[in-house]
């Protein structure tokens, strides 16, 4: 079904654009805004701007390592 | 071997640019510290965007699909006549 493909593609691009704008706003624009502007309510404290990508990257790397290890173990067990 | 050398040299150049920015203080210091993470996140976002756009623009050819199904049926009949077992179990 090309409609399902198109919906998934639209969802992916929407997610990526929203993440990009949110992160750009967070890192670049927010330090220039006054401390007591109301926009600061919608954004987490700035340390999380570093913690969340690093945490996601570490999770991705560990998941990849676990997956590779699991596949290697399974292939070795099948051969033996 | 040469491909690794190219990738490594690219990484070294980017690292040198970053350290140079840190020393020269053209941009405010807090921005320079966040620059690598920001570029990695935006690179990932760009990849995801390209995948999504490619998915949305993927061309399906309905007429070709019908013709292909006809071809498959024809081939199955022919092979069954020749005695080859082409059941998809």
Backbone of each chain as nested JSON, in Angstrom:
{
  "chains": [
    {"id": "A", "residues": [
      {"number": 1, "name": "UNK", "atoms": {"N": [0.852, -1.204, 0.0], "CA": [0.0, 0.0, 0.0], "C": [0.881, 1.244, 0.0]}},
      {"number": 2, "name": "UNK", "atoms": {"N": [0.74, 2.066, -0.964], "CA": [1.627, 3.241, -0.978], "C": [1.141, 4.281, 0.024]}},
      {"number": 3, "name": "UNK", "atoms": {"N": [-0.128, 4.215, 0.428], "CA": [-0.61, 5.188, 1.411], "C": [0.055, 4.974, 2.763]}},
      {"number": 4, "name": "UNK", "atoms": {"N": [0.218, 3.695, 3.147], "CA": [0.886, 3.406, 4.418], "C": [2.331, 3.87, 4.355]}},
      {"number": 5, "name": "UNK", "atoms": {"N": [3.0, 3.602, 3.21], "CA": [4.38, 4.073, 3.046], "C": [4.458, 5.568, 3.185]}},
      {"number": 6, "name": "UNK", "atoms": {"N": [3.524, 6.253, 2.532], "CA": [3.564, 7.709, 2.563], "C": [3.303, 8.231, 3.97]}},
      {"number": 7, "name": "UNK", "atoms": {"N": [2.392, 7.555, 4.697], "CA": [2.101, 7.997, 6.063], "C": [3.32, 7.819, 6.948]}},
      {"number": 8, "name": "UNK", "atoms": {"N": [4.004, 6.663, 6.814], "CA": [5.199, 6.42, 7.623], "C": [6.282, 7.434, 7.285]}},
      {"number": 9, "name": "UNK", "atoms": {"N": [6.448, 7.716, 5.986], "CA": [7.454, 8.687, 5.577], "C": [7.16, 10.066, 6.134]}},
      {"number": 10, "name": "UNK", "atoms": {"N": [5.877, 10.459, 6.093], "CA": [5.504, 11.755, 6.62], "C": [5.739, 11.824, 8.119]}},
      {"number": 11, "name": "UNK", "atoms": {"N": [5.393, 10.716, 8.829], "CA": [5.613, 10.691, 10.274], "C": [7.086, 10.832, 10.612]}},
      {"number": 12, "name": "UNK", "atoms": {"N": [7.944, 10.09, 9.857], "CA": [9.38, 10.169, 10.115], "C": [9.904, 11.574, 9.91]}},
      {"number": 13, "name": "UNK", "atoms": {"N": [9.527, 12.202, 8.773], "CA": [10.062, 13.537, 8.511], "C": [9.523, 14.542, 9.521]}},
      {"number": 14, "name": "UNK", "atoms": {"N": [8.257, 14.351, 9.967], "CA": [7.705, 15.265, 10.956], "C": [8.452, 15.163, 12.268]}},
      {"number": 15, "name": "UNK", "atoms": {"N": [8.737, 13.896, 12.684], "CA": [9.476, 13.691, 13.927], "C": [10.857, 14.322, 13.834]}},
      {"number": 16, "name": "UNK", "atoms": {"N": [11.533, 14.108, 12.7], "CA": [12.893, 14.621, 12.587], "C": [12.905, 16.145, 12.581]}},
      {"number": 17, "name": "UNK", "atoms": {"N": [11.94, 16.768, 11.877], "CA": [11.903, 18.23, 11.84], "C": [11.599, 18.808, 13.217]}},
      {"number": 18, "name": "UNK", "atoms": {"N": [10.658, 18.16, 13.935], "CA": [10.312, 18.705, 15.252], "C": [11.486, 18.573, 16.212]}},
      {"number": 19, "name": "UNK", "atoms": {"N": [12.196, 17.405, 16.156], "CA": [13.357, 17.252, 17.026], "C": [14.408, 18.301, 16.698]}},
      {"number": 20, "name": "UNK", "atoms": {"N": [14.592, 18.551, 15.385], "CA": [15.612, 19.517, 14.998], "C": [15.275, 20.914, 15.484]}},
      {"number": 21, "name": "UNK", "atoms": {"N": [14.02, 21.357, 15.277], "CA": [13.664, 22.708, 15.706], "C": [13.73, 22.842, 17.217]}},
      {"number": 22, "name": "UNK", "atoms": {"N": [13.235, 21.816, 17.943], "CA": [13.268, 21.885, 19.4], "C": [14.696, 21.991, 19.902]}},
      {"number": 23, "name": "UNK", "atoms": {"N": [15.58, 21.147, 19.329], "CA": [16.961, 21.145, 19.808], "C": [17.655, 22.448, 19.454]}},
      {"number": 24, "name": "UNK", "atoms": {"N": [17.409, 22.957, 18.208], "CA": [18.023, 24.233, 17.826], "C": [17.58, 25.351, 18.755]}},
      {"number": 25, "name": "UNK", "atoms": {"N": [16.273, 25.409, 19.015], "CA": [15.746, 26.414, 19.922], "C": [16.409, 26.325, 21.281]}},
      {"number": 26, "name": "UNK", "atoms": {"N": [16.496, 25.077, 21.779], "CA": [17.028, 24.829, 23.117], "C": [18.459, 25.333, 23.246]}},
      {"number": 27, "name": "UNK", "atoms": {"N": [19.311, 24.92, 22.216], "CA": [20.741, 25.145, 22.378], "C": [21.127, 26.556, 21.962]}},
      {"number": 28, "name": "UNK", "atoms": {"N": [20.504, 27.057, 20.862], "CA": [21.022, 28.29, 20.283], "C": [20.241, 29.52, 20.736]}},
      {"number": 29, "name": "UNK", "atoms": {"N": [18.9, 29.419, 20.744], "CA": [18.129, 30.642, 20.949], "C": [17.904, 30.904, 22.43]}},
      {"number": 30, "name": "UNK", "atoms": {"N": [17.704, 29.821, 23.212], "CA": [17.315, 30.011, 24.605], "C": [18.336, 30.763, 25.453]}},
      {"number": 31, "name": "UNK", "atoms": {"N": [19.667, 30.584, 25.253], "CA": [20.594, 31.374, 26.095], "C": [20.454, 32.884, 25.908]}},
      {"number": 32, "name": "UNK", "atoms": {"N": [19.879, 33.313, 24.782], "CA": [19.742, 34.747, 24.554], "C": [18.489, 35.325, 25.179]}},
      {"number": 33, "name": "UNK", "atoms": {"N": [17.581, 34.429, 25.614], "CA": [16.312, 34.912, 26.135], "C": [16.465, 35.21, 27.625]}},
      {"number": 34, "name": "UNK", "atoms": {"N": [15.704, 36.183, 28.138], "CA": [15.75, 36.55, 29.563], "C": [15.412, 35.368, 30.459]}},
      {"number": 35, "name": "UNK", "atoms": {"N": [15.894, 35.386, 31.671], "CA": [15.689, 34.261, 32.577], "C": [14.245, 34.042, 32.968]}},
      {"number": 36, "name": "UNK", "atoms": {"N": [13.44, 35.126, 32.996], "CA": [12.067, 34.958, 33.478], "C": [11.042, 35.084, 32.363]}},
      {"number": 37, "name": "UNK", "atoms": {"N": [11.462, 34.815, 31.113], "CA": [10.505, 34.74, 30.012], "C": [9.68, 33.475, 30.175]}},
      {"number": 38, "name": "UNK", "atoms": {"N": [8.424, 33.49, 29.661], "CA": [7.565, 32.327, 29.884], "C": [8.008, 31.125, 29.064]}},
      {"number": 39, "name": "UNK", "atoms": {"N": [8.834, 31.343, 27.989], "CA": [9.205, 30.222, 27.116], "C": [10.041, 29.183, 27.863]}},
      {"number": 40, "name": "UNK", "atoms": {"N": [10.782, 29.654, 28.898], "CA": [11.645, 28.72, 29.617], "C": [10.878, 27.598, 30.274]}},
      {"number": 41, "name": "UNK", "atoms": {"N": [9.535, 27.796, 30.44], "CA": [8.744, 26.729, 31.052], "C": [8.699, 25.496, 30.168]}},
      {"number": 42, "name": "UNK", "atoms": {"N": [8.729, 25.74, 28.81], "CA": [8.528, 24.613, 27.911], "C": [9.797, 23.837, 27.646]}},
      {"number": 43, "name": "UNK", "atoms": {"N": [10.936, 24.312, 28.156], "CA": [12.19, 23.623, 27.879], "C": [12.805, 23.174, 29.182]}},
      {"number": 44, "name": "UNK", "atoms": {"N": [13.387, 21.952, 29.159], "CA": [14.054, 21.442, 30.346], "C": [15.311, 22.261, 30.619]}},
      {"number": 45, "name": "UNK", "atoms": {"N": [15.917, 22.129, 31.812], "CA": [17.171, 22.843, 32.094], "C": [18.252, 22.454, 31.106]}},
      {"number": 46, "name": "UNK", "atoms": {"N": [19.205, 23.349, 30.904], "CA": [20.138, 23.19, 29.783], "C": [21.061, 21.991, 29.9]}},
      {"number": 47, "name": "UNK", "atoms": {"N": [21.264, 21.453, 31.154], "CA": [22.159, 20.297, 31.241], "C": [21.579, 19.12, 30.48]}},
      {"number": 48, "name": "UNK", "atoms": {"N": [20.207, 19.034, 30.459], "CA": [19.59, 17.903, 29.769], "C": [19.839, 17.952, 28.276]}},
      {"number": 49, "name": "UNK", "atoms": {"N": [20.173, 19.154, 27.726], "CA": [20.447, 19.24, 26.289], "C": [21.671, 18.439, 25.924]}},
      {"number": 50, "name": "UNK", "atoms": {"N": [22.572, 18.214, 26.892], "CA": [23.738, 17.371, 26.632], "C": [23.46, 15.944, 27.044]}},
      {"number": 51, "name": "UNK", "atoms": {"N": [22.77, 15.782, 28.223], "CA": [22.595, 14.448, 28.767], "C": [21.763, 13.566, 27.852]}},
      {"number": 52, "name": "UNK", "atoms": {"N": [20.663, 14.121, 27.3], "CA": [19.747, 13.268, 26.543], "C": [20.384, 12.725, 25.263]}},
      {"number": 53, "name": "UNK", "atoms": {"N": [21.068, 13.519, 24.42], "CA": [21.702, 12.91, 23.241], "C": [22.794, 11.918, 23.618]}},
      {"number": 54, "name": "UNK", "atoms": {"N": [23.612, 12.259, 24.66], "CA": [24.679, 11.323, 25.04], "C": [24.086, 10.017, 25.524]}},
      {"number": 55, "name": "UNK", "atoms": {"N": [23.01, 10.12, 26.323], "CA": [22.369, 8.909, 26.832], "C": [21.801, 8.082, 25.689]}},
      {"number": 56, "name": "UNK", "atoms": {"N": [21.156, 8.771, 24.719], "CA": [20.604, 8.045, 23.572], "C": [21.711, 7.375, 22.767]}},
      {"number": 57, "name": "UNK", "atoms": {"N": [22.841, 8.087, 22.578], "CA": [23.947, 7.498, 21.834], "C": [24.519, 6.282, 22.522]}},
      {"number": 58, "name": "UNK", "atoms": {"N": [24.693, 6.384, 23.856], "CA": [25.234, 5.239, 24.599], "C": [24.274, 4.064, 24.532]}},
      {"number": 59, "name": "UNK", "atoms": {"N": [22.965, 4.356, 24.658], "CA": [21.982, 3.265, 24.558], "C": [22.044, 2.593, 23.203]}},
      {"number": 60, "name": "UNK", "atoms": {"N": [22.133, 3.411, 22.139], "CA": [22.202, 2.838, 20.79], "C": [23.423, 1.958, 20.624]}},
      {"number": 61, "name": "UNK", "atoms": {"N": [24.592, 2.454, 21.084], "CA": [25.826, 1.679, 20.951], "C": [25.737, 0.362, 21.702]}},
      {"number": 62, "name": "UNK", "atoms": {"N": [25.229, 0.416, 22.953], "CA": [25.153, -0.821, 23.734], "C": [24.171, -1.795, 23.113]}},
      {"number": 63, "name": "UNK", "atoms": {"N": [23.05, -1.26, 22.552], "CA": [22.099, -2.154, 21.9], "C": [22.727, -2.84, 20.699]}},
      {"number": 64, "name": "UNK", "atoms": {"N": [23.517, -2.069, 19.916], "CA": [24.208, -2.659, 18.769], "C": [25.168, -3.756, 19.211]}},
      {"number": 65, "name": "UNK", "atoms": {"N": [25.954, -3.483, 20.274], "CA": [26.912, -4.48, 20.752], "C": [26.194, -5.74, 21.224]}},
      {"number": 66, "name": "UNK", "atoms": {"N": [25.088, -5.549, 21.953], "CA": [24.35, -6.719, 22.455], "C": [23.821, -7.539, 21.292]}},
      {"number": 67, "name": "UNK", "atoms": {"N": [23.281, -6.824, 20.271], "CA": [22.731, -7.537, 19.131], "C": [23.797, -8.322, 18.404]}},
      {"number": 68, "name": "UNK", "atoms": {"N": [24.969, -7.689, 18.167], "CA": [26.053, -8.388, 17.464], "C": [26.51, -9.597, 18.262]}},
      {"number": 69, "name": "UNK", "atoms": {"N": [26.673, -9.415, 19.594], "CA": [27.087, -10.531, 20.426], "C": [26.095, -11.672, 20.398]}},
      {"number": 70, "name": "UNK", "atoms": {"N": [24.795, -11.318, 20.43], "CA": [23.764, -12.357, 20.416], "C": [23.795, -13.143, 19.118]}},
      {"number": 71, "name": "UNK", "atoms": {"N": [23.955, -12.422, 17.985], "CA": [23.985, -13.109, 16.694], "C": [25.21, -13.994, 16.593]}},
      {"number": 72, "name": "UNK", "atoms": {"N": [26.352, -13.496, 17.088], "CA": [27.566, -14.318, 17.034], "C": [27.418, -15.577, 17.876]}},
      {"number": 73, "name": "UNK", "atoms": {"N": [26.848, -15.443, 19.091], "CA": [26.673, -16.608, 19.953], "C": [25.739, -17.628, 19.298]}},
      {"number": 74, "name": "UNK", "atoms": {"N": [24.641, -17.105, 18.693], "CA": [23.674, -18.028, 18.096], "C": [24.311, -18.784, 16.938]}},
      {"number": 75, "name": "UNK", "atoms": {"N": [25.135, -18.102, 16.12], "CA": [25.727, -18.785, 14.981], "C": [26.744, -19.818, 15.451]}},
      {"number": 76, "name": "UNK", "atoms": {"N": [27.481, -19.486, 16.549], "CA": [28.462, -20.444, 17.05], "C": [27.757, -21.673, 17.622]}},
      {"number": 77, "name": "UNK", "atoms": {"N": [26.616, -21.455, 18.299], "CA": [25.919, -22.601, 18.888], "C": [25.362, -23.502, 17.801]}},
      {"number": 78, "name": "UNK", "atoms": {"N": [24.921, -22.877, 16.688], "CA": [24.345, -23.706, 15.618], "C": [25.422, -24.544, 14.967]}},
      {"number": 79, "name": "UNK", "atoms": {"N": [26.666, -23.974, 14.855], "CA": [27.726, -24.735, 14.207], "C": [28.172, -25.889, 15.092]}},
      {"number": 80, "name": "UNK", "atoms": {"N": [28.161, -25.685, 16.412], "CA": [28.622, -26.734, 17.348], "C": [27.485, -27.657, 17.737]}}
    ]},
    {"id": "B", "residues": [
      {"number": 1, "name": "UNK", "atoms": {"N": [42.231, 0.371, 2.884], "CA": [43.095, 1.17, 3.749], "C": [42.905, 2.648, 3.463]}},
      {"number": 2, "name": "UNK", "atoms": {"N": [42.785, 3.014, 2.175], "CA": [42.733, 4.434, 1.829], "C": [41.448, 5.075, 2.332]}},
      {"number": 3, "name": "UNK", "atoms": {"N": [40.363, 4.28, 2.392], "CA": [39.097, 4.859, 2.835], "C": [39.165, 5.27, 4.297]}},
      {"number": 4, "name": "UNK", "atoms": {"N": [39.799, 4.412, 5.109], "CA": [39.953, 4.739, 6.532], "C": [40.779, 6.006, 6.684]}},
      {"number": 5, "name": "UNK", "atoms": {"N": [41.825, 6.122, 5.862], "CA": [42.683, 7.312, 5.951], "C": [41.876, 8.563, 5.639]}},
      {"number": 6, "name": "UNK", "atoms": {"N": [41.004, 8.46, 4.636], "CA": [40.18, 9.628, 4.286], "C": [39.268, 10.013, 5.435]}},
      {"number": 7, "name": "UNK", "atoms": {"N": [38.601, 8.998, 6.036], "CA": [37.672, 9.286, 7.132], "C": [38.414, 9.877, 8.321]}},
      {"number": 8, "name": "UNK", "atoms": {"N": [39.603, 9.282, 8.637], "CA": [40.369, 9.779, 9.779], "C": [40.806, 11.222, 9.556]}},
      {"number": 9, "name": "UNK", "atoms": {"N": [41.257, 11.519, 8.332], "CA": [41.717, 12.888, 8.075], "C": [40.562, 13.877, 8.185]}},
      {"number": 10, "name": "UNK", "atoms": {"N": [39.363, 13.447, 7.726], "CA": [38.196, 14.324, 7.865], "C": [37.907, 14.614, 9.334]}},
      {"number": 11, "name": "UNK", "atoms": {"N": [37.969, 13.537, 10.162], "CA": [37.724, 13.717, 11.592], "C": [38.762, 14.648, 12.22]}},
      {"number": 12, "name": "UNK", "atoms": {"N": [40.026, 14.474, 11.814], "CA": [41.086, 15.312, 12.385], "C": [40.875, 16.765, 12.003]}},
      {"number": 13, "name": "UNK", "atoms": {"N": [40.454, 17.005, 10.756], "CA": [40.211, 18.392, 10.326], "C": [39.096, 19.015, 11.141]}},
      {"number": 14, "name": "UNK", "atoms": {"N": [37.993, 18.227, 11.362], "CA": [36.877, 18.791, 12.137], "C": [37.303, 19.078, 13.567]}},
      {"number": 15, "name": "UNK", "atoms": {"N": [38.125, 18.168, 14.149], "CA": [38.618, 18.388, 15.498], "C": [39.471, 19.641, 15.571]}},
      {"number": 16, "name": "UNK", "atoms": {"N": [40.316, 19.841, 14.549], "CA": [41.171, 21.018, 14.536], "C": [40.341, 22.295, 14.433]}},
      {"number": 17, "name": "UNK", "atoms": {"N": [39.296, 22.253, 13.61], "CA": [38.424, 23.429, 13.488], "C": [37.782, 23.746, 14.83]}},
      {"number": 18, "name": "UNK", "atoms": {"N": [37.348, 22.682, 15.535], "CA": [36.669, 22.897, 16.811], "C": [37.622, 23.497, 17.845]}},
      {"number": 19, "name": "UNK", "atoms": {"N": [38.846, 22.935, 17.916], "CA": [39.821, 23.46, 18.878], "C": [40.212, 24.886, 18.506]}},
      {"number": 20, "name": "UNK", "atoms": {"N": [40.33, 25.153, 17.199], "CA": [40.633, 26.509, 16.771], "C": [39.562, 27.498, 17.174]}},
      {"number": 21, "name": "UNK", "atoms": {"N": [38.289, 27.069, 17.027], "CA": [37.184, 27.928, 17.45], "C": [37.243, 28.187, 18.947]}},
      {"number": 22, "name": "UNK", "atoms": {"N": [37.613, 27.145, 19.703], "CA": [37.713, 27.312, 21.146], "C": [38.77, 28.341, 21.506]}},
      {"number": 23, "name": "UNK", "atoms": {"N": [39.925, 28.274, 20.813], "CA": [41.01, 29.179, 21.167], "C": [40.731, 30.603, 20.728]}},
      {"number": 24, "name": "UNK", "atoms": {"N": [40.128, 30.749, 19.497], "CA": [40.039, 32.095, 18.93], "C": [38.94, 32.923, 19.573]}},
      {"number": 25, "name": "UNK", "atoms": {"N": [37.94, 32.262, 20.179], "CA": [36.864, 32.979, 20.878], "C": [36.094, 33.919, 19.972]}},
      {"number": 26, "name": "UNK", "atoms": {"N": [35.807, 33.454, 18.74], "CA": [34.942, 34.269, 17.881], "C": [33.511, 34.142, 18.365]}},
      {"number": 27, "name": "UNK", "atoms": {"N": [33.077, 32.869, 18.606], "CA": [31.734, 32.617, 19.1], "C": [31.812, 32.528, 20.623]}},
      {"number": 28, "name": "UNK", "atoms": {"N": [30.7, 32.818, 21.327], "CA": [30.718, 32.686, 22.787], "C": [31.088, 31.273, 23.212]}},
      {"number": 29, "name": "UNK", "atoms": {"N": [31.77, 31.153, 24.355], "CA": [32.397, 29.894, 24.737], "C": [31.413, 28.742, 24.913]}},
      {"number": 30, "name": "UNK", "atoms": {"N": [30.249, 29.033, 25.52], "CA": [29.307, 27.937, 25.776], "C": [28.826, 27.318, 24.461]}},
      {"number": 31, "name": "UNK", "atoms": {"N": [28.694, 28.132, 23.416], "CA": [28.258, 27.582, 22.124], "C": [29.292, 26.626, 21.57]}},
      {"number": 32, "name": "UNK", "atoms": {"N": [30.589, 27.002, 21.704], "CA": [31.628, 26.168, 21.106], "C": [31.678, 24.799, 21.765]}},
      {"number": 33, "name": "UNK", "atoms": {"N": [31.382, 24.761, 23.098], "CA": [31.417, 23.458, 23.761], "C": [30.28, 22.574, 23.277]}},
      {"number": 34, "name": "UNK", "atoms": {"N": [29.144, 23.18, 22.948], "CA": [27.996, 22.361, 22.541], "C": [28.015, 22.022, 21.069]}},
      {"number": 35, "name": "UNK", "atoms": {"N": [28.957, 22.594, 20.296], "CA": [28.915, 22.426, 18.84], "C": [28.997, 20.977, 18.354]}},
      {"number": 36, "name": "UNK", "atoms": {"N": [29.895, 20.117, 18.88], "CA": [29.932, 18.739, 18.35], "C": [28.631, 17.987, 18.57]}},
      {"number": 37, "name": "UNK", "atoms": {"N": [28.061, 18.085, 19.776], "CA": [26.822, 17.351, 20.047], "C": [25.705, 17.859, 19.151]}},
      {"number": 38, "name": "UNK", "atoms": {"N": [25.667, 19.185, 18.969], "CA": [24.629, 19.755, 18.125], "C": [24.752, 19.266, 16.689]}},
      {"number": 39, "name": "UNK", "atoms": {"N": [26.02, 19.175, 16.189], "CA": [26.178, 18.732, 14.8], "C": [25.813, 17.268, 14.655]}},
      {"number": 40, "name": "UNK", "atoms": {"N": [26.108, 16.446, 15.687], "CA": [25.745, 15.028, 15.59], "C": [24.243, 14.875, 15.584]}},
      {"number": 41, "name": "UNK", "atoms": {"N": [23.557, 15.605, 16.474], "CA": [22.095, 15.499, 16.532], "C": [21.482, 15.985, 15.228]}},
      {"number": 42, "name": "UNK", "atoms": {"N": [22.0, 17.091, 14.686], "CA": [21.398, 17.59, 13.444], "C": [21.706, 16.668, 12.279]}},
      {"number": 43, "name": "UNK", "atoms": {"N": [22.894, 15.989, 12.295], "CA": [23.184, 15.018, 11.237], "C": [22.212, 13.853, 11.283]}},
      {"number": 44, "name": "UNK", "atoms": {"N": [21.936, 13.359, 12.523], "CA": [20.964, 12.281, 12.638], "C": [19.59, 12.696, 12.164]}},
      {"number": 45, "name": "UNK", "atoms": {"N": [19.19, 13.946, 12.516], "CA": [17.902, 14.454, 12.078], "C": [17.833, 14.543, 10.563]}},
      {"number": 46, "name": "UNK", "atoms": {"N": [18.936, 14.996, 9.952], "CA": [18.968, 15.125, 8.498], "C": [18.825, 13.768, 7.831]}},
      {"number": 47, "name": "UNK", "atoms": {"N": [19.521, 12.732, 8.391], "CA": [19.381, 11.394, 7.822], "C": [17.956, 10.901, 7.89]}},
      {"number": 48, "name": "UNK", "atoms": {"N": [17.325, 11.09, 9.07], "CA": [15.94, 10.658, 9.243], "C": [15.021, 11.385, 8.275]}},
      {"number": 49, "name": "UNK", "atoms": {"N": [15.274, 12.692, 8.073], "CA": [14.451, 13.463, 7.152], "C": [14.569, 12.936, 5.733]}},
      {"number": 50, "name": "UNK", "atoms": {"N": [15.817, 12.599, 5.314], "CA": [16.003, 12.081, 3.956], "C": [15.29, 10.75, 3.782]}},
      {"number": 51, "name": "UNK", "atoms": {"N": [15.335, 9.903, 4.841], "CA": [14.638, 8.616, 4.754], "C": [13.141, 8.848, 4.61]}},
      {"number": 52, "name": "UNK", "atoms": {"N": [12.599, 9.777, 5.424], "CA": [11.167, 10.031, 5.356], "C": [10.748, 10.58, 4.005]}},
      {"number": 53, "name": "UNK", "atoms": {"N": [11.54, 11.542, 3.475], "CA": [11.207, 12.13, 2.174], "C": [11.302, 11.087, 1.076]}},
      {"number": 54, "name": "UNK", "atoms": {"N": [12.319, 10.226, 1.144], "CA": [12.454, 9.173, 0.145], "C": [11.287, 8.21, 0.176]}},
      {"number": 55, "name": "UNK", "atoms": {"N": [10.844, 7.868, 1.422], "CA": [9.68, 6.991, 1.554], "C": [8.462, 7.624, 0.913]}},
      {"number": 56, "name": "UNK", "atoms": {"N": [8.27, 8.946, 1.163], "CA": [7.065, 9.603, 0.649], "C": [7.091, 9.669, -0.864]}},
      {"number": 57, "name": "UNK", "atoms": {"N": [8.318, 9.767, -1.461], "CA": [8.359, 9.948, -2.9], "C": [8.634, 8.675, -3.652]}},
      {"number": 58, "name": "UNK", "atoms": {"N": [8.529, 7.519, -2.94], "CA": [8.909, 6.284, -3.613], "C": [7.895, 5.961, -4.7]}},
      {"number": 59, "name": "UNK", "atoms": {"N": [8.309, 5.733, -5.953], "CA": [7.348, 5.49, -7.016], "C": [6.922, 4.029, -7.063]}},
      {"number": 60, "name": "UNK", "atoms": {"N": [5.634, 3.79, -6.963], "CA": [5.123, 2.437, -7.197], "C": [4.521, 2.411, -8.606]}},
      {"number": 61, "name": "UNK", "atoms": {"N": [4.638, 1.291, -9.281], "CA": [4.13, 1.192, -10.633], "C": [3.031, 0.154, -10.649]}},
      {"number": 62, "name": "UNK", "atoms": {"N": [1.746, 0.546, -10.506], "CA": [0.678, -0.447, -10.391], "C": [0.522, -1.296, -11.649]}},
      {"number": 63, "name": "UNK", "atoms": {"N": [0.723, -0.648, -12.841], "CA": [0.567, -1.444, -14.064], "C": [1.639, -2.513, -14.148]}},
      {"number": 64, "name": "UNK", "atoms": {"N": [2.873, -2.123, -13.801], "CA": [3.958, -3.112, -13.837], "C": [3.681, -4.243, -12.874]}},
      {"number": 65, "name": "UNK", "atoms": {"N": [3.067, -3.904, -11.709], "CA": [2.781, -4.944, -10.727], "C": [1.799, -5.964, -11.3]}},
      {"number": 66, "name": "UNK", "atoms": {"N": [0.769, -5.466, -11.996], "CA": [-0.214, -6.39, -12.595], "C": [0.453, -7.271, -13.64]}},
      {"number": 67, "name": "UNK", "atoms": {"N": [1.28, -6.648, -14.489], "CA": [1.983, -7.423, -15.518], "C": [2.881, -8.48, -14.898]}},
      {"number": 68, "name": "UNK", "atoms": {"N": [3.525, -8.101, -13.781], "CA": [4.422, -9.039, -13.113], "C": [3.647, -10.229, -12.576]}},
      {"number": 69, "name": "UNK", "atoms": {"N": [2.473, -9.965, -11.979], "CA": [1.674, -11.076, -11.468], "C": [1.272, -12.008, -12.607]}},
      {"number": 70, "name": "UNK", "atoms": {"N": [0.922, -11.407, -13.748], "CA": [0.56, -12.24, -14.904], "C": [1.727, -13.104, -15.34]}},
      {"number": 71, "name": "UNK", "atoms": {"N": [2.934, -12.479, -15.358], "CA": [4.134, -13.228, -15.736], "C": [4.376, -14.388, -14.799]}},
      {"number": 72, "name": "UNK", "atoms": {"N": [4.188, -14.129, -13.489], "CA": [4.437, -15.174, -12.49], "C": [3.475, -16.338, -12.71]}},
      {"number": 73, "name": "UNK", "atoms": {"N": [2.167, -16.014, -12.949], "CA": [1.187, -17.082, -13.157], "C": [1.549, -17.904, -14.389]}},
      {"number": 74, "name": "UNK", "atoms": {"N": [1.935, -17.194, -15.45], "CA": [2.306, -17.873, -16.691], "C": [3.491, -18.815, -16.488]}},
      {"number": 75, "name": "UNK", "atoms": {"N": [4.509, -18.305, -15.761], "CA": [5.703, -19.115, -15.532], "C": [5.361, -20.341, -14.692]}},
      {"number": 76, "name": "UNK", "atoms": {"N": [4.477, -20.148, -13.689], "CA": [4.107, -21.279, -12.831], "C": [3.421, -22.355, -13.645]}},
      {"number": 77, "name": "UNK", "atoms": {"N": [2.487, -21.941, -14.529], "CA": [1.792, -22.913, -15.378], "C": [2.758, -23.692, -16.239]}},
      {"number": 78, "name": "UNK", "atoms": {"N": [3.67, -22.937, -16.87], "CA": [4.629, -23.569, -17.774], "C": [5.471, -24.599, -17.035]}},
      {"number": 79, "name": "UNK", "atoms": {"N": [5.962, -24.206, -15.845], "CA": [6.839, -25.114, -15.108], "C": [6.055, -26.328, -14.613]}},
      {"number": 80, "name": "UNK", "atoms": {"N": [4.775, -26.105, -14.223], "CA": [3.984, -27.239, -13.762], "C": [3.787, -28.25, -14.883]}},
      {"number": 81, "name": "UNK", "atoms": {"N": [3.612, -27.696, -16.111], "CA": [3.485, -28.594, -17.26], "C": [4.739, -29.413, -17.459]}},
      {"number": 82, "name": "UNK", "atoms": {"N": [5.909, -28.767, -17.229], "CA": [7.161, -29.499, -17.404], "C": [7.447, -30.418, -16.255]}},
      {"number": 83, "name": "UNK", "atoms": {"N": [6.651, -30.348, -15.178], "CA": [6.828, -31.292, -14.09], "C": [7.597, -30.762, -12.896]}},
      {"number": 84, "name": "UNK", "atoms": {"N": [7.976, -29.464, -12.88], "CA": [8.709, -28.907, -11.741], "C": [7.704, -28.457, -10.69]}},
      {"number": 85, "name": "UNK", "atoms": {"N": [8.023, -28.66, -9.423], "CA": [7.106, -28.308, -8.346], "C": [7.388, -26.878, -7.884]}},
      {"number": 86, "name": "UNK", "atoms": {"N": [6.439, -25.962, -8.175], "CA": [6.675, -24.559, -7.818], "C": [5.697, -24.063, -6.769]}},
      {"number": 87, "name": "UNK", "atoms": {"N": [5.173, -24.956, -5.938], "CA": [4.249, -24.494, -4.899], "C": [5.027, -23.751, -3.83]}},
      {"number": 88, "name": "UNK", "atoms": {"N": [4.46, -22.641, -3.307], "CA": [5.185, -21.806, -2.34], "C": [4.817, -22.244, -0.936]}},
      {"number": 89, "name": "UNK", "atoms": {"N": [5.427, -23.337, -0.433], "CA": [5.14, -23.804, 0.932], "C": [6.335, -23.537, 1.833]}}
    ]}
  ]
}
